[in-house]
Amino acid sequence: MKRLVLSVLVMMSMTMAFAENEETAAVNNVESFVLNVNMNKLSQALGLSWDQREFVEDAENAFSAELMNVASAPVEERKGLLKKAIKQNLGTMHYLLNEAQYHKYLMLLNATLNNRGLNK
């Protein structure tokens, strides 16, 4: 009887450990799509004017919303949706920023995507 109870406990604990790791990986994957931009730091880094700052803030909010849509999409569709969202954001930023600012923004965005594991 003791063997049976211990066997069941071991099987249940192994199952719980496996399911816990799977949930954690899924949550971490979704969390990597959350983009919180500190507009003060971005504004300083890019040297934005007040007008540019408002437009860039709106564009970053739209990009963040697109990333949340990507996170809620099925895994098979995420890569295509992510590329589309990035391409749309870069087009908007290219229109809003001058060449030097856009170059700095590209470096910052690339570093951010690499750090979050989204640039594969």
TAJOCOR-V756967 format. One record per pair of residues at least 4 apart in sequence whose C-alpha atoms are under 7 Angstrom apart, sorted by the first residue. I is the first residue (numbers start at 0). J is the second residue. D is the distance in Angstrom with one decimal. If there is no record, write none. Layout:
i=I j=J d=D
i=I j=J d=D
This chain:
i=0 j=4 d=6.4
i=1 j=5 d=6.1
i=2 j=6 d=5.9
i=3 j=7 d=6.2
i=4 j=8 d=6.2
i=5 j=9 d=6.1
i=6 j=10 d=6.2
i=7 j=11 d=6.1
i=8 j=12 d=6.1
i=9 j=13 d=6.1
i=10 j=14 d=6.1
i=11 j=15 d=6.1
i=12 j=16 d=6.1
i=13 j=17 d=6.2
i=14 j=18 d=6.2
i=15 j=19 d=6.0
i=16 j=20 d=6.3
i=17 j=21 d=6.4
i=18 j=22 d=6.3
i=19 j=23 d=6.2
i=20 j=24 d=6.2
i=21 j=25 d=6.3
i=22 j=26 d=6.2
i=23 j=27 d=6.1
i=24 j=28 d=6.1
i=25 j=29 d=6.4
i=26 j=30 d=6.1
i=27 j=31 d=6.2
i=29 j=70 d=5.4
i=31 j=115 d=5.4
i=32 j=66 d=5.6
i=32 j=67 d=6.3
i=32 j=70 d=6.0
i=33 j=63 d=6.9
i=33 j=66 d=6.9
i=33 j=67 d=6.6
i=34 j=63 d=5.5
i=37 j=41 d=6.3
i=38 j=42 d=5.7
i=38 j=56 d=6.8
i=39 j=43 d=6.2
i=40 j=44 d=6.0
i=41 j=45 d=6.1
i=42 j=46 d=5.6
i=42 j=47 d=5.1
i=42 j=52 d=6.4
i=43 j=47 d=6.8
i=45 j=100 d=5.2
i=45 j=103 d=6.6
i=47 j=51 d=5.7
i=47 j=52 d=5.7
i=48 j=52 d=6.0
i=49 j=53 d=6.5
i=50 j=54 d=6.6
i=51 j=55 d=5.9
i=51 j=95 d=6.8
i=52 j=56 d=5.9
i=53 j=57 d=6.4
i=54 j=58 d=6.2
i=55 j=59 d=6.0
i=56 j=60 d=6.2
i=57 j=61 d=6.3
i=58 j=62 d=6.1
i=59 j=63 d=6.0
i=60 j=64 d=6.2
i=61 j=65 d=6.2
i=62 j=66 d=6.2
i=62 j=84 d=6.8
i=62 j=88 d=6.2
i=63 j=67 d=6.4
i=64 j=68 d=6.4
i=65 j=69 d=6.3
i=65 j=84 d=6.1
i=66 j=70 d=6.2
i=67 j=71 d=6.3
i=68 j=72 d=6.3
i=69 j=77 d=5.5
i=69 j=80 d=5.9
i=69 j=81 d=6.2
i=72 j=76 d=6.5
i=72 j=77 d=6.2
i=73 j=77 d=6.5
i=76 j=80 d=6.3
i=77 j=81 d=5.9
i=78 j=82 d=6.3
i=79 j=83 d=6.2
i=80 j=84 d=6.1
i=81 j=85 d=6.1
i=82 j=86 d=6.0
i=83 j=87 d=6.1
i=84 j=88 d=6.1
i=85 j=89 d=6.1
i=86 j=90 d=6.2
i=87 j=91 d=6.3
i=88 j=92 d=6.1
i=89 j=93 d=5.9
i=90 j=94 d=6.4
i=91 j=95 d=6.4
i=92 j=96 d=5.8
i=92 j=101 d=6.8
i=93 j=101 d=6.1
i=96 j=100 d=5.6
i=96 j=101 d=5.5
i=97 j=101 d=6.0
i=98 j=102 d=6.1
i=99 j=103 d=6.4
i=100 j=104 d=6.1
i=101 j=105 d=6.1
i=102 j=106 d=6.5
i=103 j=107 d=6.3
i=104 j=108 d=6.0
i=105 j=109 d=6.0
i=106 j=110 d=6.1
i=107 j=111 d=6.1
i=108 j=112 d=6.1
i=109 j=113 d=6.1
i=110 j=114 d=6.0
i=111 j=115 d=6.3
i=112 j=116 d=6.1
i=112 j=117 d=5.1
i=112 j=118 d=5.3
i=113 j=117 d=6.1
i=113 j=118 d=5.2
